[in-house]
């Protein structure tokens, strides 16, 4: 089964079982609660995140500065 959204994948796994590569930030709480389990030794994937914006928007979104 394939999901284009990690939230849908996690919901499915929590309800029906299975395995998936999920973002650590998304899985952390369920790992702590014991609802998900990390597979030790599984390859890790890193994804770069980029942000671009128009300088004219800086006033509207102060956190861009």
DSSP file (Angstrom, degrees, kcal/mol; ACC not computed):
  #  RESIDUE AA STRUCTURE BP1 BP2  ACC     N-H-->O    O-->H-N    N-H-->O    O-->H-N    TCO  KAPPA ALPHA  PHI   PSI    X-CA   Y-CA   Z-CA
    1    1 A X              0   0    0      0, 0.0     2,-0.4     0, 0.0     0, 0.0   0.000 360.0 360.0 360.0 142.8    0.0    0.0    0.0
    2    2 A X        -     0   0    0      2,-0.0     2,-0.4     0, 0.0     0, 0.0  -0.966 360.0-169.1-124.7 136.5    1.3    3.5   -0.8
    3    3 A X        -     0   0    0     -2,-0.4     3,-0.1     1,-0.1     6,-0.0  -0.964  17.0-156.7-121.8 141.7    0.4    6.8    0.8
    4    4 A X  S    S+     0   0    0     -2,-0.4     2,-0.4     1,-0.1    -1,-0.1   0.440  85.0  56.3 -91.9  -0.3    1.3   10.2   -0.5
    5    5 A X  S  > S-     0   0    0      1,-0.1     4,-1.8     0, 0.0     3,-0.4  -0.992  71.3-147.7-135.4 124.4    1.0   11.7    3.0
    6    6 A X  H  > S+     0   0    0     -2,-0.4     4,-2.6     1,-0.2     5,-0.2   0.802  99.4  59.9 -64.5 -27.5    2.9   10.5    6.1
    7    7 A X  H  > S+     0   0    0      2,-0.2     4,-2.3     1,-0.2    -1,-0.2   0.907 106.1  47.1 -65.7 -40.1   -0.1   11.4    8.3
    8    8 A X  H  > S+     0   0    0     -3,-0.4     4,-2.4     2,-0.2    -2,-0.2   0.903 111.8  51.3 -65.8 -40.0   -2.4    9.0    6.4
    9    9 A X  H  X S+     0   0    0     -4,-1.8     4,-2.5     2,-0.2    -2,-0.2   0.931 111.2  46.8 -62.6 -45.3    0.3    6.3    6.6
   10   10 A X  H  X S+     0   0    0     -4,-2.6     4,-2.7     2,-0.2     5,-0.2   0.911 111.2  51.5 -64.7 -41.6    0.7    6.7   10.4
   11   11 A X  H  X S+     0   0    0     -4,-2.3     4,-1.8     1,-0.2    -1,-0.2   0.928 111.5  47.9 -59.3 -45.1   -3.1    6.7   10.9
   12   12 A X  H  X>S+     0   0    0     -4,-2.4     4,-3.4     1,-0.2     5,-0.6   0.922 112.2  48.8 -62.2 -45.1   -3.4    3.5    8.9
   13   13 A X  H  X5S+     0   0    0     -4,-2.5     4,-1.9     1,-0.2    -2,-0.2   0.909 110.6  50.2 -63.2 -42.7   -0.5    1.9   10.8
   14   14 A X  H  <5S+     0   0    0     -4,-2.7    -1,-0.2     1,-0.2    -2,-0.2   0.844 120.3  36.7 -65.4 -32.3   -1.9    2.8   14.2
   15   15 A X  H  <5S+     0   0    0     -4,-1.8    -2,-0.2    -5,-0.2    -1,-0.2   0.865 137.3  13.4 -86.2 -39.2   -5.3    1.4   13.2
   16   16 A X  H  <5S-     0   0    0     -4,-3.4    -3,-0.2     1,-0.2    -2,-0.2   0.574 100.6-119.2-117.7 -14.2   -4.4   -1.7   11.1
   17   17 A X     << +     0   0    0     -4,-1.9     2,-0.3    -5,-0.6    -1,-0.2  -0.247  53.1 120.4  92.2 172.0   -0.6   -2.3   11.8
   18   18 A X        -     0   0    0     -2,-0.1     2,-0.3    -5,-0.1    -1,-0.0  -0.857  52.8 -85.6 129.9-164.8    2.2   -2.3    9.3
   19   19 A X        +     0   0    0     -2,-0.3     2,-0.3    17,-0.0    17,-0.0  -0.980  38.6 160.2-145.1 155.7    5.4   -0.4    8.8
   20   20 A X        -     0   0    0     -2,-0.3     2,-0.7     2,-0.0    -2,-0.0  -0.981  44.0-103.7-165.4 158.5    6.5    2.8    7.1
   21   21 A X        +     0   0    0     -2,-0.3     2,-0.3    23,-0.0   -12,-0.1  -0.875  49.6 177.5 -88.4 119.7    9.2    5.4    7.0
   22   22 A X        -     0   0    0     -2,-0.7     2,-0.1   -13,-0.1     5,-0.0  -0.907  37.5 -94.3-123.6 150.8    7.9    8.4    8.9
   23   23 A X    >>  -     0   0    0     -2,-0.3     4,-2.0     1,-0.1     3,-0.9  -0.417  33.5-129.3 -60.5 136.4    9.4   11.7    9.8
   24   24 A X  H 3> S+     0   0    0      1,-0.3     4,-2.0     2,-0.2    -1,-0.1   0.895 107.6  57.5 -55.6 -42.6   10.9   11.5   13.3
   25   25 A X  H 34 S+     0   0    0      1,-0.2     4,-0.3     2,-0.2    -1,-0.3   0.823 110.6  44.1 -60.3 -30.3    9.0   14.7   14.4
   26   26 A X  H <4 S+     0   0    0     -3,-0.9     4,-0.4     1,-0.1    -1,-0.2   0.837 118.1  41.8 -81.2 -34.7    5.8   13.0   13.5
   27   27 A X  H  X S+     0   0    0     -4,-2.0     4,-2.3     1,-0.2     5,-0.2   0.649  88.2  91.0 -89.5 -16.4    6.5    9.6   15.1
   28   28 A X  H  X S+     0   0    0     -4,-2.0     4,-2.4     1,-0.2     5,-0.2   0.876  87.2  46.6 -52.8 -50.5    8.2   10.7   18.3
   29   29 A X  H  > S+     0   0    0     -4,-0.3     4,-2.1     1,-0.2    -1,-0.2   0.932 114.9  46.3 -60.4 -46.9    5.1   10.9   20.6
   30   30 A X  H  4>S+     0   0    0     -4,-0.4     5,-1.9     1,-0.2     6,-1.8   0.791 110.4  54.3 -69.3 -26.5    3.8    7.5   19.4
   31   31 A X  H ><5S+     0   0    0     -4,-2.3     3,-0.9     4,-0.2    -1,-0.2   0.930 110.0  46.9 -66.5 -45.7    7.3    6.0   19.8
   32   32 A X  H 3<5S+     0   0    0     -4,-2.4    -2,-0.2     1,-0.2    -1,-0.2   0.853 111.8  51.0 -63.5 -35.7    7.3    7.2   23.5
   33   33 A X  T 3<5S-     0   0    0     -4,-2.1    -1,-0.2    -5,-0.2    -2,-0.2   0.550 113.9-118.8 -79.5  -7.3    3.8    5.9   24.0
   34   34 A X  T < 5S+     0   0    0     -3,-0.9    -3,-0.2    -4,-0.4    -2,-0.1   0.601  84.6 116.2  80.0  11.2    4.8    2.5   22.7
   35   35 A X  S   <S+     0   0    0     -5,-1.9     2,-0.3    -6,-0.2    -4,-0.2   0.753  79.5  34.6 -82.0 -25.0    2.3    2.7   19.8
   36   36 A X  S    S-     0   0    0     -6,-1.8     2,-0.4    -9,-0.1    -2,-0.2  -0.900  74.0-152.1-123.7 156.2    5.1    2.7   17.2
   37   37 A X        -     0   0    0     -2,-0.3     2,-0.3    -3,-0.0    -6,-0.1  -0.996  14.6-128.8-132.7 133.5    8.5    0.9   17.4
   38   38 A X        -     0   0    0     -2,-0.4     2,-0.9    -7,-0.1    -2,-0.0  -0.592  18.8-131.8 -78.6 138.9   11.7    1.9   15.7
   39   39 A X    >   -     0   0    0     -2,-0.3     3,-1.9     2,-0.0     2,-0.1  -0.823  25.7-135.0 -91.5 105.8   13.4   -0.7   13.6
   40   40 A X  T 3  S+     0   0    0     -2,-0.9     3,-0.1     1,-0.3    -1,-0.0  -0.396  86.8  18.8 -64.3 131.5   17.0   -0.6   14.8
   41   41 A X  T 3  S+     0   0    0      1,-0.3    -1,-0.3    -2,-0.1     2,-0.1   0.363  86.5 138.9  90.3  -5.2   19.5   -0.7   11.9
   42   42 A X    <   -     0   0    0     -3,-1.9    -1,-0.3     1,-0.1    -4,-0.0  -0.467  65.0 -95.4 -69.0 144.5   16.9    0.4    9.2
   43   43 A X        -     0   0    0     -2,-0.1     2,-0.4    -3,-0.1    -1,-0.1  -0.292  38.9-136.0 -59.3 144.3   18.4    2.9    6.7
   44   44 A X        -     0   0    0     -3,-0.1     2,-0.4   -23,-0.0    -1,-0.1  -0.817  10.6-150.9-103.3 144.7   17.6    6.5    7.6
   45   45 A X        -     0   0    0     -2,-0.4     2,-0.4     2,-0.0     0, 0.0  -0.949   5.4-159.4-114.9 134.0   16.5    9.1    5.0
   46   46 A X        -     0   0    0     -2,-0.4     2,-0.4     2,-0.0    -2,-0.0  -0.937   4.9-164.7-112.2 136.9   17.3   12.7    5.3
   47   47 A X        -     0   0    0     -2,-0.4     2,-0.2     2,-0.0    -2,-0.0  -0.975  14.3-135.8-121.0 132.4   15.2   15.3    3.4
   48   48 A X        -     0   0    0     -2,-0.4     2,-0.4     2,-0.0    -2,-0.0  -0.588  15.4-149.7 -82.0 147.7   16.3   18.9    2.9
   49   49 A X        -     0   0    0     -2,-0.2     2,-0.4     2,-0.0    -2,-0.0  -0.975  12.3-169.9-120.3 132.1   13.8   21.6    3.5
   50   50 A X        -     0   0    0     -2,-0.4     2,-0.4     2,-0.0    -2,-0.0  -0.918   4.6-165.4-121.7 147.5   14.0   24.9    1.6
   51   51 A X        +     0   0    0     -2,-0.4     2,-0.4     2,-0.0    -2,-0.0  -0.999   7.9 177.6-132.8 131.1   12.0   28.1    2.1
   52   52 A X        +     0   0    0     -2,-0.4     2,-0.3     2,-0.0    -2,-0.0  -0.970   8.2 166.2-129.9 150.1   11.7   31.0   -0.3
   53   53 A X        -     0   0    0     -2,-0.4     2,-0.4    11,-0.0    -2,-0.0  -0.976  38.1-102.9-154.8 165.0    9.7   34.1    0.0
   54   54 A X    >   -     0   0    0     -2,-0.3     3,-2.3     1,-0.1     4,-0.3  -0.794  27.7-133.6 -91.4 135.1    9.2   37.6   -1.4
   55   55 A X  G >  S+     0   0    0     -2,-0.4     3,-1.4     1,-0.3     4,-0.3   0.769 104.2  70.0 -60.7 -23.5   10.7   40.4    0.7
   56   56 A X  G 3  S+     0   0    0      1,-0.3    -1,-0.3     2,-0.1     3,-0.3   0.668  94.2  57.1 -67.1 -14.6    7.4   42.2    0.4
   57   57 A X  G <> S+     0   0    0     -3,-2.3     4,-1.8     1,-0.2     3,-0.4   0.511  78.5  92.5 -92.2  -6.0    5.9   39.6    2.7
   58   58 A X  T <4 S+     0   0    0     -3,-1.4     6,-0.3    -4,-0.3     7,-0.2   0.851  83.4  52.7 -61.3 -35.8    8.3   40.1    5.6
   59   59 A X  T  4 S+     0   0    0     -4,-0.3     3,-0.3    -3,-0.3    -1,-0.2   0.885 110.2  48.3 -64.6 -37.6    6.0   42.7    7.3
   60   60 A X  T  4 S+     0   0    0     -3,-0.4     2,-0.5     1,-0.3    -2,-0.2   0.820 120.8  36.5 -71.7 -32.8    3.1   40.2    7.1
   61   61 A X    ><  -     0   0    0     -4,-1.8     3,-2.2     1,-0.1     4,-0.3  -0.804  68.1-176.8-125.3  87.0    5.1   37.3    8.5
   62   62 A X  G >  S+     0   0    0     -2,-0.5     3,-1.4    -3,-0.3    -1,-0.1   0.752  77.5  68.9 -58.6 -27.9    7.6   38.7   11.1
   63   63 A X  G 3  S+     0   0    0      1,-0.3    -1,-0.3     2,-0.1    -5,-0.1   0.601  83.0  75.1 -70.1  -9.8    9.2   35.3   11.7
   64   64 A X  G <         0   0    0     -3,-2.2    -1,-0.3    -6,-0.3    -2,-0.2   0.735 360.0 360.0 -71.8 -21.1   10.7   35.4    8.2
   65   65 A X    <         0   0    0     -3,-1.4    -1,-0.2    -4,-0.3    -2,-0.1   0.509 360.0 360.0 -70.0 360.0   13.3   38.0    9.3
